[in-house]
Amino acid sequence: MFKLNPRRALAALAISLVMPFSSAFAQNIAINNVQITEGDVGTFNFDFPITLSAPAAVAVNLSYSTGAVGTATAGTDFVPVPAGVVAIPVGAMSGFARVVVNGDLIVETQETFTVTIVLQGGSPGTIVTNQALGQIINDDSAVLSVASVAQAEGDTAGTLSFIASLSRPVQGIISARIISADDSAAAPADYGSINQLLNFASGVSSAAFSVPTVGDLTVEPNERLLLVLSELSAPALLAASVSLSSAAITGTLNNDDSAAISITSPSQLEGNSGSAAMAFVISISAPVQGAVSFNAASANGTATLANNDYQAASSALNFPSLSTSAQTLSVNIVGDLTVEPDENFTVDLTGLALPAGIPAGAITLTASGTGTIRNDDSSLSIASAQIPEGNTGTSNLVFTASLTAASATVITANFATAFGTALASDFTASSGTVTFAPGQLSQAISVPILGDTLLESDESFSLTLSAAAGATLGNAAATGTILNDDGVVIGINSVRGIEALGLFNFTVSLPGVSNVPVSVQFATQDGTATAPSDYLATSGTLVFQPGETSKTIAVHVQNDLEIENAETFNVVLSSANPAAPSVTLNPGTGVGTIDNDDLVTQVPTLSQFGLLMLGLLMVAVARRSISVA
């Protein structure tokens, strides 16, 4: 029969009670490393596992903090933890220390930081691994690309400006080579080749570069060059995260030049027979890359094929590539002898065909040019003329002979003067030939005029054209007028006499020489003498025939017995014909003075006698005084 030993039983109980507490205090504690992908935006939790070697018999309290050891930057890559707390409850074998990591879009190497744990509050156990490494794994990548560019070519040197871009910033220096290559644009005619490195400093995501361009004035298709990226260089740890774009890179030079095709509008004389070529010159204002073709054809205007004014002409024309040499279409003009207005026709340009790649509107075409056929079948006329006569010598009266149209050949006509009211004493008879050289429209014919001082009427003679060669005669006769520029002076004298004369004869004089009748009116005018008591009023017209130099105007004076002062009246000249300046009145007024011729015959009155006696007494006294003296 089994017998319990009390001492052994008590020892066994003590051992069973002490064993659990001793294992708890012998607990090993460790923190483990963690790695996690970074992410692009927001935050991510990094939970560092903390493990116990056995279930916790009592709660285990720990503190933790992030450290400065590692490549990750506190505050940028992760949120620093200066004093975090981890509590592992009874029975648990693990817990975790949490650190928040920030996501970003930067291409960068793997980054690390540390977390360190410390037992708190007398918690049992031994920390065998007190520090763990957190590794942030980069999940970003960048593509290097260059955007294509298009711009106007320009007329002078310029540049195509490009931007090379990384799709995301890269933590580290990146470089790549850019090389140009011909496409439809060719170096060096259209642009300058480039072969250069593009360098991106750490964190910089763009770099500018340019390609020199050669501007010109040539109308051409839009031209394109190519750019190729190669030789990418990145930090070794980032090589797999950076790549070159495979997209084509182009630089396009858009044509900004234009050209105008124009045609002249020629003019020429018709001619009298046969035909002569009229040239229409067709020009292009700028070179064009590729041939430019069009059609040119004549068309009726006022000149027509039916009237045989010109001969039809047409042609398919073109400007070879890059040529600006003028093209010509010649149209034959048919001469005739018909006097007619100037006529015209057109040469029309149609059917413009442009080289491949040249946009519509880059080349314009003038619709037509007008050819003018100038009539040279002319009518010849002479115009009348006039000139002041002059007093001495000779002067030329110039007649103008004119054509209605210039001629391609010499035109002649005879001319001769004939007497009219002007005679040989007035001008020198003239005759001869007037000649028009080709292209001349007018000629002068001069006739000598003889000057004199004779008052006469305006005089005229005629000049007549005849026997015209190369033109028809229009107005063939003209009048030459010699304008009188001479004059005379008519004057009247004054008369004085006693009234007993009965008649006062006033003399009107014309001292110059006149070849025409000259008339002047006259009329008496009261002064201190009045009509009819002192004289008889009279008026009338005097006419001087050629050669006459004086006329008399008789005025009857009344004789009376009245003792009176001398009295006057006037004889006034007026309305001379011809008028001034041919006839001048000077003096134009004659004065008639009537002197008194009556004696005292009546008996004096008493008062008159007294005055007479007083006068005689005064005279006697004066004489006596003089004698005494």
C-alpha positions as CSV (number, residue, x, y, z in Angstrom):
1,M,0.0,0.0,0.0
2,F,1.4,3.4,-1.1
3,K,2.3,5.7,1.8
4,L,2.5,9.5,1.3
5,N,5.8,11.1,2.4
6,P,4.8,14.6,3.7
7,R,8.2,16.2,3.2
8,R,8.4,15.1,-0.5
9,A,4.9,16.2,-1.1
10,L,5.6,19.7,0.3
11,A,8.7,20.0,-1.9
12,A,6.8,19.0,-5.0
13,L,4.2,21.6,-4.3
14,A,6.8,24.3,-3.8
15,I,8.4,23.4,-7.1
16,S,5.1,23.5,-9.0
17,L,4.3,26.9,-7.6
18,V,7.7,28.5,-8.3
19,M,8.3,27.1,-11.9
20,P,5.8,29.4,-13.8
21,F,7.2,32.6,-12.3
22,S,10.8,31.7,-13.0
23,S,10.0,31.1,-16.7
24,A,8.2,34.4,-17.1
25,F,11.2,36.4,-15.8
26,A,13.4,34.4,-18.1
27,Q,11.4,35.6,-21.2
28,N,13.4,36.7,-24.3
29,I,12.1,39.7,-26.2
30,A,13.1,40.7,-29.8
31,I,12.0,43.3,-32.5
32,N,12.1,42.2,-36.1
33,N,13.0,44.0,-39.4
34,V,10.2,45.1,-41.8
35,Q,10.1,46.1,-45.5
36,I,7.1,47.6,-47.4
37,T,6.4,49.2,-50.8
38,E,6.3,53.0,-50.4
39,G,3.2,53.9,-52.4
40,D,2.5,57.1,-54.4
41,V,0.2,59.1,-52.2
42,G,-1.0,59.2,-48.6
43,T,0.5,57.2,-45.7
44,F,1.2,53.6,-45.0
45,N,1.7,51.8,-41.6
46,F,5.0,50.0,-41.0
47,D,4.3,47.5,-38.1
48,F,7.5,46.2,-36.6
49,P,6.8,42.7,-34.9
50,I,7.9,42.3,-31.3
51,T,8.1,38.6,-30.2
52,L,8.4,36.8,-26.9
53,S,10.0,33.5,-26.5
54,A,7.0,32.2,-24.4
55,P,3.6,33.4,-23.6
56,A,3.6,36.3,-21.2
57,A,2.8,35.4,-17.6
58,V,2.4,39.0,-16.8
59,A,1.9,42.0,-19.1
60,V,5.1,43.2,-20.8
61,N,5.3,47.0,-21.4
62,L,7.8,48.4,-23.9
63,S,8.6,51.9,-25.3
64,Y,10.0,52.4,-28.8
65,S,11.5,55.3,-30.9
66,T,12.6,55.9,-34.4
67,G,16.3,56.6,-34.9
68,A,18.5,58.7,-37.2
69,V,20.3,55.7,-38.6
70,G,19.4,55.0,-42.2
71,T,18.9,56.7,-45.6
72,A,15.2,57.6,-45.0
73,T,14.6,61.2,-43.9
74,A,12.4,61.7,-40.8
75,G,9.5,64.0,-41.5
76,T,9.8,63.4,-45.3
77,D,9.9,59.7,-45.8
78,F,8.3,58.6,-42.4
79,V,6.7,60.2,-39.4
80,P,9.2,60.2,-36.6
81,V,8.2,58.5,-33.2
82,P,10.1,59.9,-30.3
83,A,8.4,57.7,-27.7
84,G,5.9,55.1,-28.7
85,V,4.3,52.4,-26.3
86,V,3.8,48.7,-26.9
87,A,1.8,46.6,-24.3
88,I,1.9,42.8,-24.7
89,P,-0.9,41.3,-22.6
90,V,-0.7,38.2,-20.4
91,G,-0.7,35.0,-22.4
92,A,0.4,36.8,-25.7
93,M,3.7,36.1,-27.4
94,S,3.8,39.2,-29.7
95,G,3.0,42.8,-30.3
96,F,4.1,45.5,-32.8
97,A,5.7,49.0,-33.0
98,R,3.9,51.1,-35.6
99,V,5.6,53.8,-37.7
100,V,3.7,55.8,-40.4
101,V,5.5,56.0,-43.8
102,N,4.7,58.7,-46.4
103,G,4.1,57.8,-50.1
104,D,5.6,59.9,-52.9
105,L,6.2,60.0,-56.7
106,I,10.0,60.3,-56.5
107,V,12.1,57.7,-58.2
108,E,14.7,56.9,-55.5
109,T,16.8,54.1,-54.0
110,Q,15.5,51.8,-51.2
111,E,15.4,53.8,-48.0
112,T,15.9,52.6,-44.4
113,F,15.3,53.8,-40.8
114,T,15.6,52.0,-37.3
115,V,13.2,51.4,-34.4
116,T,14.6,50.7,-30.9
117,I,12.6,49.1,-28.0
118,V,13.1,49.5,-24.3
119,L,11.4,47.6,-21.3
120,Q,9.2,49.8,-19.2
121,G,7.9,49.7,-15.6
122,G,9.9,46.7,-14.4
123,S,8.4,44.4,-17.0
124,P,10.0,40.9,-16.9
125,G,12.1,39.6,-19.7
126,T,15.3,40.1,-21.5
127,I,15.5,42.1,-24.8
128,V,17.7,40.1,-27.0
129,T,17.2,42.2,-30.2
130,N,16.4,45.8,-29.3
131,Q,16.6,47.4,-32.8
132,A,15.0,46.6,-36.1
133,L,15.5,48.0,-39.6
134,G,12.6,49.4,-41.6
135,Q,13.1,49.2,-45.4
136,I,11.0,51.4,-47.7
137,I,11.0,49.8,-51.1
138,N,10.7,52.3,-54.1
139,D,7.8,51.6,-56.4
140,D,8.2,54.7,-58.7
141,S,9.5,54.8,-62.2
142,A,10.2,57.7,-64.7
143,V,10.2,57.9,-68.4
144,L,12.3,60.5,-70.3
145,S,10.6,62.0,-73.3
146,V,10.7,65.0,-75.6
147,A,7.6,66.7,-76.9
148,S,7.4,67.3,-80.7
149,V,7.4,70.9,-81.8
150,A,5.9,72.7,-84.9
151,Q,6.4,76.4,-85.8
152,A,6.6,78.8,-88.7
153,E,9.8,78.5,-90.6
154,G,10.5,82.2,-90.8
155,D,12.5,84.1,-93.4
156,T,15.8,84.3,-91.5
157,A,17.7,82.1,-89.0
158,G,15.8,80.9,-85.9
159,T,15.4,78.0,-83.5
160,L,13.1,75.1,-82.7
161,S,12.8,75.0,-78.9
162,F,12.2,71.6,-77.3
163,I,11.6,70.5,-73.7
164,A,12.9,67.1,-72.5
165,S,10.9,65.9,-69.5
166,L,11.1,63.1,-66.9
167,S,7.6,61.9,-66.0
168,R,8.6,61.9,-62.3
169,P,11.5,63.5,-60.4
170,V,14.5,61.2,-59.9
171,Q,16.7,61.2,-56.8
172,G,20.0,61.2,-58.6
173,I,21.7,62.6,-61.8
174,I,20.2,61.5,-65.1
175,S,21.6,62.1,-68.5
176,A,20.7,61.1,-72.1
177,R,21.9,61.9,-75.6
178,I,19.8,63.7,-78.1
179,I,20.7,63.5,-81.8
180,S,18.9,65.0,-84.8
181,A,18.2,63.2,-88.1
182,D,16.9,64.2,-91.5
183,D,13.3,63.5,-92.5
184,S,11.7,65.8,-95.1
185,A,13.9,68.6,-93.7
186,A,17.6,68.3,-94.5
187,A,20.6,69.6,-92.7
188,P,22.2,72.0,-93.2
189,A,19.8,73.5,-95.8
190,D,16.8,73.6,-93.5
191,Y,18.3,73.2,-90.0
192,G,21.5,72.7,-88.1
193,S,22.3,69.2,-86.8
194,I,22.6,68.6,-83.0
195,N,24.3,65.8,-81.0
196,Q,24.4,66.7,-77.3
197,L,23.9,65.4,-73.8
198,L,20.8,66.3,-71.7
199,N,21.6,66.5,-68.0
200,F,19.1,66.4,-65.2
201,A,20.2,67.4,-61.7
202,S,18.8,65.3,-58.9
203,G,15.1,66.2,-58.4
204,V,15.0,68.3,-61.7
205,S,12.4,66.9,-64.2
206,S,12.9,69.1,-67.3
207,A,15.7,70.4,-69.5
208,A,15.4,72.7,-72.5
209,F,17.4,72.5,-75.8
210,S,17.0,73.9,-79.3
211,V,17.7,73.1,-82.9
212,P,18.9,76.0,-85.1
213,T,16.7,76.6,-88.2
214,V,17.5,78.2,-91.5
215,G,14.7,80.5,-92.7
216,D,14.1,81.2,-96.4
217,L,11.6,82.8,-98.8
218,T,10.9,79.6,-100.8
219,V,7.3,78.4,-101.0
220,E,7.6,74.7,-100.0
221,P,5.8,71.9,-98.2
222,N,6.0,71.8,-94.4
223,E,9.3,70.1,-93.5
224,R,10.2,67.8,-90.6
225,L,13.3,66.7,-88.8
226,L,13.6,63.8,-86.3
227,L,15.2,63.6,-82.9
228,V,16.4,60.4,-81.2
229,L,17.1,59.8,-77.5
230,S,19.8,57.3,-76.5
231,E,22.6,56.6,-74.0
232,L,20.4,56.9,-70.9
233,S,22.6,57.2,-67.7
234,A,21.1,56.8,-64.2
235,P,22.4,55.7,-60.7
236,A,22.9,51.9,-60.7
237,L,20.3,51.3,-58.1
238,L,17.7,53.3,-60.2
239,A,18.6,52.0,-63.6
240,A,15.6,49.7,-63.7
241,S,13.3,52.5,-62.7
242,V,14.2,55.0,-65.4
243,S,13.6,54.5,-69.2
244,L,13.5,56.3,-72.5
245,S,10.2,57.0,-74.3
246,S,9.8,55.1,-77.5
247,A,7.5,57.9,-79.0
248,A,8.8,59.6,-82.2
249,I,10.2,63.1,-81.7
250,T,9.7,65.5,-84.6
251,G,10.4,69.2,-85.3
252,T,8.2,70.6,-88.0
253,L,9.0,73.7,-89.9
254,N,5.6,75.0,-91.3
255,N,5.9,77.0,-94.5
256,D,5.0,80.6,-94.0
257,D,6.1,81.9,-97.5
258,S,3.8,82.8,-100.4
259,A,4.1,83.6,-104.0
260,A,2.0,85.6,-106.5
261,I,1.8,85.0,-110.2
262,S,1.1,88.2,-112.1
263,I,0.8,89.3,-115.7
264,T,1.6,92.7,-117.3
265,S,-0.9,94.8,-119.2
266,P,1.1,96.0,-122.3
267,S,0.1,98.7,-124.7
268,Q,1.4,99.4,-128.2
269,L,0.6,101.2,-131.4
270,E,-1.5,99.2,-133.9
271,G,0.5,99.7,-137.1
272,N,-0.9,100.2,-140.5
273,S,-0.4,96.8,-142.0
274,G,0.8,93.3,-141.2
275,S,1.1,92.2,-137.6
276,A,3.3,92.8,-134.6
277,A,3.8,90.8,-131.4
278,M,2.5,92.2,-128.1
279,A,4.3,90.4,-125.3
280,F,2.5,89.6,-122.0
281,V,5.1,89.0,-119.3
282,I,4.1,86.6,-116.5
283,S,6.2,86.6,-113.3
284,I,6.3,84.8,-110.0
285,S,7.2,86.7,-106.9
286,A,9.1,84.0,-105.0
287,P,10.7,80.6,-105.8
288,V,8.5,77.5,-105.3
289,Q,9.8,74.0,-104.5
290,G,8.3,72.0,-107.3
291,A,6.9,73.0,-110.7
292,V,3.9,75.4,-110.9
293,S,1.8,75.1,-114.0
294,F,-1.1,77.1,-115.4
295,N,-2.7,78.1,-118.7
296,A,-2.7,81.4,-120.6
297,A,-5.1,82.3,-123.3
298,S,-6.3,85.5,-125.1
299,A,-9.9,86.6,-125.0
300,N,-12.0,89.3,-126.7
301,G,-12.5,92.8,-125.3
302,T,-13.3,95.8,-127.5
303,A,-10.7,94.3,-129.8
304,T,-12.1,91.1,-131.3
305,L,-11.0,88.2,-133.5
306,A,-14.1,88.8,-135.7
307,N,-12.8,92.3,-136.6
308,N,-9.3,91.0,-137.2
309,D,-7.9,93.2,-134.5
310,Y,-5.6,90.5,-133.1
311,Q,-4.8,86.8,-133.5
312,A,-5.7,84.2,-130.9
313,A,-3.0,82.8,-128.7
314,S,-2.8,80.3,-125.9
315,S,-0.2,78.2,-124.1
316,A,0.3,75.8,-121.2
317,L,3.1,77.5,-119.1
318,N,5.0,76.6,-116.0
319,F,7.6,77.8,-113.6
320,P,10.2,75.0,-113.0
321,S,11.1,74.2,-109.4
322,L,12.8,77.1,-107.6
323,S,12.8,79.2,-110.8
324,T,11.6,82.8,-110.9
325,S,12.4,83.4,-114.6
326,A,9.5,85.2,-116.3
327,Q,7.3,83.4,-118.8
328,T,5.9,85.2,-121.9
329,L,2.8,84.8,-124.1
330,S,3.0,86.8,-127.4
331,V,-0.2,87.9,-129.1
332,N,0.0,89.2,-132.7
333,I,-1.7,92.6,-133.3
334,V,-3.1,93.2,-136.8
335,G,-2.4,96.6,-138.3
336,D,-5.0,98.6,-140.3
337,L,-5.7,102.1,-141.6
338,T,-9.0,102.7,-139.9
339,V,-9.3,105.7,-137.6
340,E,-10.9,104.1,-134.5
341,P,-10.8,104.3,-130.7
342,D,-8.1,102.4,-128.8
343,E,-9.1,98.8,-128.4
344,N,-8.3,96.1,-125.8
345,F,-8.4,92.4,-125.2
346,T,-7.2,90.2,-122.3
347,V,-4.9,87.3,-121.6
348,D,-6.5,85.2,-118.9
349,L,-4.6,82.9,-116.5
350,T,-6.4,79.7,-115.4
351,G,-5.8,76.1,-114.2
352,L,-3.2,76.8,-111.5
353,A,-1.6,73.4,-110.5
354,L,0.5,73.3,-107.3
355,P,3.3,70.9,-106.4
356,A,2.5,68.2,-103.9
357,G,2.5,69.4,-100.3
358,I,2.0,73.1,-101.1
359,P,-1.2,74.3,-99.4
360,A,-3.9,76.0,-101.3
361,G,-3.6,79.8,-101.0
362,A,0.2,79.8,-100.7
363,I,0.3,80.7,-104.4
364,T,-2.1,83.3,-105.9
365,L,-2.8,83.9,-109.6
366,T,-3.7,87.2,-111.2
367,A,-6.8,86.6,-113.2
368,S,-5.8,88.5,-116.4
369,G,-3.7,91.1,-118.1
370,T,-5.2,93.7,-120.5
371,G,-3.6,94.4,-123.8
372,T,-4.3,97.9,-125.3
373,I,-4.1,98.5,-129.0
374,R,-3.5,102.2,-129.5
375,N,-4.9,103.6,-132.6
376,D,-2.3,105.2,-134.8
377,D,-4.6,105.9,-137.7
378,S,-4.9,109.5,-136.8
379,S,-7.0,112.6,-137.8
380,L,-5.0,115.8,-138.2
381,S,-6.5,119.2,-137.2
382,I,-5.4,122.8,-136.8
383,A,-6.6,125.1,-134.0
384,S,-7.2,128.8,-134.3
385,A,-4.9,131.2,-132.4
386,Q,-4.6,134.9,-131.5
387,I,-1.9,137.3,-130.4
388,P,-1.6,141.1,-129.5
389,E,-0.2,142.9,-132.5
390,G,2.7,144.8,-130.9
391,N,4.0,148.3,-131.8
392,T,7.2,147.5,-133.7
393,G,9.1,144.5,-135.2
394,T,7.6,141.1,-135.5
395,S,6.2,138.4,-133.2
396,N,5.0,134.9,-134.0
397,L,1.4,133.8,-133.9
398,V,1.7,130.0,-133.1
399,F,-0.9,127.6,-134.5
400,T,-1.1,124.1,-133.0
401,A,-1.5,121.2,-135.4
402,S,-2.5,118.0,-133.5
403,L,-3.2,114.3,-134.2
404,T,-5.9,112.3,-132.5
405,A,-3.5,109.4,-132.0
406,A,0.2,108.9,-132.3
407,S,1.5,107.1,-135.4
408,A,4.2,104.5,-135.8
409,T,5.2,106.3,-139.0
410,V,5.9,109.8,-140.2
411,I,2.9,112.0,-140.9
412,T,3.1,115.2,-143.0
413,A,0.7,117.9,-144.3
414,N,1.0,121.2,-146.3
415,F,-0.1,124.5,-144.8
416,A,-0.6,128.0,-146.3
417,T,-2.0,131.4,-145.0
418,A,-4.5,133.6,-146.8
419,F,-5.5,137.2,-146.3
420,G,-8.6,138.2,-144.5
421,T,-9.1,141.6,-142.8
422,A,-5.4,141.3,-142.1
423,L,-3.2,142.1,-145.1
424,A,0.4,142.0,-146.1
425,S,1.1,145.0,-143.8
426,D,-0.2,143.1,-140.9
427,F,1.6,139.6,-141.2
428,T,4.0,137.8,-143.4
429,A,2.3,135.2,-145.6
430,S,3.6,131.7,-144.8
431,S,3.4,128.2,-146.3
432,G,5.2,125.0,-145.9
433,T,5.0,121.4,-144.6
434,V,4.4,120.3,-141.0
435,T,5.9,116.9,-140.1
436,F,5.1,114.6,-137.2
437,A,7.8,112.1,-136.2
438,P,6.6,108.7,-135.0
439,G,4.9,109.0,-131.6
440,Q,4.4,112.8,-131.8
441,L,0.9,114.2,-131.2
442,S,1.3,117.9,-131.9
443,Q,3.4,120.4,-133.9
444,A,3.6,124.2,-133.9
445,I,3.2,126.4,-137.1
446,S,4.4,130.0,-136.6
447,V,3.3,133.0,-138.7
448,P,5.2,136.3,-138.3
449,I,3.0,139.3,-137.2
450,L,4.0,142.9,-138.0
451,G,3.6,145.4,-135.2
452,D,2.4,149.0,-135.6
453,T,1.0,151.9,-133.6
454,L,-2.1,152.4,-135.7
455,L,-5.4,152.3,-134.0
456,E,-7.5,149.7,-135.9
457,S,-9.9,146.9,-135.4
458,D,-8.8,143.3,-134.6
459,E,-7.7,141.7,-137.8
460,S,-7.7,138.1,-139.0
461,F,-6.3,135.8,-141.6
462,S,-6.7,132.0,-142.2
463,L,-4.3,129.1,-142.2
464,T,-5.3,125.9,-144.0
465,L,-3.9,122.3,-144.0
466,S,-3.9,120.2,-147.1
467,A,-2.4,117.1,-148.7
468,A,-2.0,115.1,-145.5
469,A,0.1,111.9,-145.7
470,G,-0.4,109.2,-143.1
471,A,-3.5,110.8,-141.5
472,T,-6.9,112.1,-142.5
473,L,-7.7,115.8,-142.2
474,G,-10.2,116.8,-139.5
475,N,-10.5,120.5,-138.9
476,A,-8.2,121.7,-141.7
477,A,-8.8,125.5,-141.5
478,A,-7.9,127.8,-138.6
479,T,-8.3,131.6,-138.0
480,G,-5.4,133.7,-136.8
481,T,-6.6,136.9,-135.0
482,I,-4.3,139.9,-134.5
483,L,-5.6,141.8,-131.5
484,N,-5.3,145.6,-131.7
485,D,-3.2,146.9,-128.8
486,D,-2.9,150.6,-130.0
487,G,-4.9,153.6,-128.8
488,V,-5.5,157.4,-129.3
489,V,-6.3,160.3,-126.9
490,I,-9.3,162.6,-127.6
491,G,-9.3,166.0,-125.8
492,I,-11.4,169.2,-125.8
493,N,-10.2,172.7,-125.2
494,S,-11.7,175.5,-123.0
495,V,-13.1,178.7,-124.5
496,R,-13.4,182.2,-122.9
497,G,-15.1,185.3,-124.4
498,I,-17.7,188.0,-124.0
499,E,-21.3,187.1,-124.4
500,A,-21.6,189.4,-127.4
501,L,-19.7,186.8,-129.4
502,G,-22.9,184.7,-129.7
503,L,-21.1,181.4,-130.4
504,F,-18.4,179.6,-128.3
505,N,-16.5,177.1,-130.6
506,F,-14.9,174.2,-128.7
507,T,-12.3,172.1,-130.6
508,V,-12.2,168.3,-130.0
509,S,-8.8,166.9,-131.1
510,L,-7.6,163.4,-132.0
511,P,-3.8,163.9,-132.5
512,G,-3.0,160.2,-133.1
513,V,-3.5,158.1,-136.3
514,S,-6.5,155.9,-136.5
515,N,-7.4,153.4,-139.2
516,V,-11.0,153.1,-138.0
517,P,-13.8,155.6,-137.3
518,V,-13.7,156.9,-133.7
519,S,-16.8,158.4,-132.1
520,V,-17.4,160.3,-128.9
521,Q,-20.5,161.8,-127.4
522,F,-20.7,165.3,-125.9
523,A,-23.1,167.3,-123.8
524,T,-23.2,170.8,-122.1
525,Q,-23.4,171.0,-118.3
526,D,-24.4,174.0,-116.2
527,G,-21.8,175.7,-114.0
528,T,-22.4,179.3,-112.7
529,A,-23.9,179.9,-116.1
530,T,-27.2,178.2,-116.6
531,A,-29.1,177.2,-119.7
532,P,-31.1,178.7,-121.3
533,S,-30.6,182.1,-119.7
534,D,-26.9,182.3,-120.2
535,Y,-26.3,179.7,-123.1
536,L,-28.3,177.2,-125.1
537,A,-27.7,173.5,-124.0
538,T,-26.5,171.2,-126.7
539,S,-25.4,167.5,-127.1
540,G,-24.5,165.0,-129.8
541,T,-21.9,162.6,-131.2
542,L,-18.7,163.4,-133.0
543,V,-17.3,160.9,-135.5
544,F,-13.7,161.0,-136.6
545,Q,-13.2,159.2,-139.9
546,P,-9.7,157.7,-140.6
547,G,-7.4,160.7,-141.2
548,E,-9.5,163.3,-139.4
549,T,-7.9,164.9,-136.4
550,S,-10.3,167.6,-135.1
551,K,-14.0,168.4,-134.7
552,T,-15.8,171.6,-133.5
553,I,-18.7,171.9,-131.0
554,A,-20.5,175.3,-131.3
555,V,-22.4,176.5,-128.2
556,H,-24.7,179.6,-128.5
557,V,-24.1,182.1,-125.7
558,Q,-27.0,184.5,-124.7
559,N,-26.2,188.3,-124.9
560,D,-27.9,190.4,-122.3
561,L,-27.7,193.9,-120.7
562,E,-27.2,192.7,-117.2
563,I,-24.1,193.8,-115.4
564,E,-22.8,190.5,-113.8
565,N,-19.7,188.5,-112.9
566,A,-18.0,186.1,-115.4
567,E,-20.0,182.8,-115.6
568,T,-19.0,179.3,-116.7
569,F,-20.5,176.1,-118.2
570,N,-18.9,172.8,-119.2
571,V,-18.8,170.7,-122.4
572,V,-18.3,167.0,-121.3
573,L,-17.1,164.2,-123.6
574,S,-18.2,160.6,-122.9
575,S,-18.8,157.1,-124.4
576,A,-15.9,156.9,-126.8
577,N,-16.0,154.1,-129.3
578,P,-13.7,152.1,-129.5
579,A,-13.7,152.1,-125.7
580,A,-10.7,152.4,-123.4
581,P,-7.9,151.5,-123.7
582,S,-8.2,152.1,-127.4
583,V,-9.6,155.6,-126.9
584,T,-8.7,157.8,-123.9
585,L,-10.5,161.1,-123.0
586,N,-8.0,163.7,-121.8
587,P,-9.1,166.3,-121.0
588,G,-12.6,165.1,-121.2
589,T,-14.2,168.4,-120.1
590,G,-14.0,171.8,-121.8
591,V,-14.9,175.0,-119.8
592,G,-16.7,177.9,-121.4
593,T,-16.2,181.2,-119.5
594,I,-18.6,184.1,-120.3
595,D,-17.2,187.5,-119.5
596,N,-19.6,190.4,-118.8
597,D,-19.6,193.2,-121.5
598,D,-22.4,195.4,-120.2
599,L,-21.9,199.2,-119.1
600,V,-23.6,201.4,-116.4
601,T,-26.2,203.7,-118.2
602,Q,-28.8,204.3,-115.6
603,V,-29.1,207.4,-113.2
604,P,-27.7,206.7,-109.8
605,T,-29.9,206.9,-106.8
606,L,-29.3,209.3,-103.9
607,S,-27.6,206.7,-101.9
608,Q,-25.4,205.7,-104.8
609,F,-24.5,209.4,-105.4
610,G,-23.6,209.9,-101.7
611,L,-21.3,206.9,-101.8
612,L,-19.7,208.2,-104.9
613,M,-19.0,211.7,-103.5
614,L,-17.6,210.1,-100.3
615,G,-15.3,208.1,-102.3
616,L,-14.0,211.1,-104.3
617,L,-13.5,213.1,-101.1
618,M,-11.4,210.3,-99.6
619,V,-9.3,210.1,-102.7
620,A,-8.7,214.0,-102.6
621,V,-7.7,213.8,-98.9
622,A,-5.3,211.0,-99.6
623,R,-3.6,212.9,-102.4
624,R,-3.2,216.0,-100.3
625,S,-1.6,214.1,-97.5
626,I,0.9,212.6,-99.9
627,S,1.7,216.1,-101.3
628,V,2.3,217.6,-97.9
629,A,4.5,214.7,-96.9
